[in-house]
Amino acid sequence: QVQLVESGGGLVQAGGSLRLSCAASGRTFSTYRMGWIRQAPGRARELVAAITWSGGSTDYADSVKGRITISRDSAKNTVYLQMNSLKPDDTAVYYCAAGRRIINGQAMDARQYDYWGQGTQVTVSS
């Protein structure tokens, strides 16, 4: 049973930074790709970043490139999302997600991720 537990959300002013964490358990994640997916009211779900657990290969949505970094610590079974230069448009619930054997061409397709955490709220004030 895969469990993903997010933490680190909160309220921050525009231009500020937050680091989200996702503690993963229940599997050996070597064949998994991990992602961060956000959902804001009235807006489409968006996968903002993804990383392969084994080799650390990363992908980013155009909307966050240069401002957000995804990383993982295999020893701690934890995935991070470092968010800098935050904008009010970044306000959303952020979900950690995991999917097994996702091919490179589908890394940014949220439908490929079978396991989701409960989400953590990020609110950016203007």
C-alpha positions in Angstrom: 0.0 0.0 0.0 1.6 3.2 -1.2 1.3 6.1 1.2 2.3 9.7 0.4 2.1 12.3 3.0 2.7 16.0 2.1 3.8 18.8 4.4 5.2 22.3 4.1 2.3 24.2 2.7 1.2 27.5 4.1 0.6 31.2 3.4 3.4 33.2 1.8 3.6 36.6 0.2 4.3 37.0 -3.5 7.9 36.7 -4.2 8.5 34.4 -1.3 9.5 30.7 -1.1 8.2 27.4 0.3 9.5 23.9 0.3 7.0 21.1 0.2 7.9 17.6 1.3 6.4 14.2 0.5 7.2 11.2 2.7 6.6 8.1 0.7 6.2 4.6 2.1 4.8 1.2 1.3 6.9 0.3 -1.7 10.3 0.2 -3.1 10.1 3.2 -5.4 13.0 2.5 -7.7 10.7 2.0 -10.8 8.4 4.9 -9.9 8.2 8.4 -11.1 7.1 11.0 -8.6 5.2 14.1 -9.4 3.7 17.2 -7.8 0.2 18.1 -9.1 -1.7 21.2 -8.2 -5.4 22.0 -8.2 -6.9 25.4 -7.8 -10.6 26.2 -7.6 -12.0 26.7 -11.1 -8.8 25.8 -12.8 -7.5 22.7 -14.5 -5.4 20.2 -12.6 -1.8 20.8 -13.5 1.2 18.5 -13.0 4.0 21.0 -12.3 7.0 18.8 -11.8 8.1 15.2 -12.0 11.2 13.2 -11.2 12.3 9.6 -11.7 13.1 7.9 -8.4 16.0 6.0 -9.8 18.0 8.5 -11.8 16.6 11.8 -10.8 15.5 12.9 -14.3 13.2 15.9 -14.0 10.5 17.5 -16.0 8.7 20.8 -15.4 5.6 22.6 -16.6 6.3 25.8 -18.5 4.4 27.8 -16.0 6.9 27.0 -13.2 10.2 26.5 -15.1 13.0 28.5 -13.4 11.1 29.0 -10.2 10.4 25.5 -9.0 12.8 22.5 -8.3 11.8 18.9 -7.7 14.3 16.6 -5.9 14.3 13.4 -4.0 16.3 11.9 -1.1 16.3 8.2 -1.6 17.7 7.5 1.9 14.8 9.4 3.5 12.2 8.2 0.9 11.2 11.8 0.5 10.4 14.0 -2.5 10.7 17.8 -2.3 9.3 20.7 -4.2 11.3 23.9 -3.7 9.2 26.9 -4.8 10.7 30.3 -5.3 9.5 33.6 -6.6 5.9 32.5 -5.8 3.0 34.2 -7.5 -0.7 34.5 -6.5 -1.4 32.2 -9.5 0.6 29.5 -7.7 -2.2 29.3 -5.1 -3.5 25.8 -5.1 -3.7 22.5 -3.2 -0.5 20.6 -4.0 -0.6 16.8 -4.2 2.3 14.5 -4.3 1.7 11.6 -6.7 3.5 8.4 -7.7 3.2 6.2 -10.8 5.0 3.0 -11.7 7.0 2.6 -15.0 5.8 5.9 -16.5 7.6 6.4 -19.8 9.4 9.7 -20.5 6.8 10.8 -23.0 4.0 10.6 -20.4 5.9 12.0 -17.4 3.8 15.2 -17.4 0.5 13.4 -17.8 -1.2 13.4 -14.4 -3.4 10.5 -15.5 -0.4 8.2 -15.3 0.0 8.7 -11.6 -1.9 6.1 -9.6 -1.2 7.2 -6.1 -1.9 10.6 -4.6 -1.4 12.1 -1.1 -4.0 14.1 0.7 -2.6 17.4 -0.5 -1.2 20.5 1.2 -2.6 24.1 0.7 -0.3 26.7 -0.7 -1.6 30.3 -0.6 0.3 33.2 -2.1 -0.9 36.6 -1.2 -0.4 39.6 -3.5 
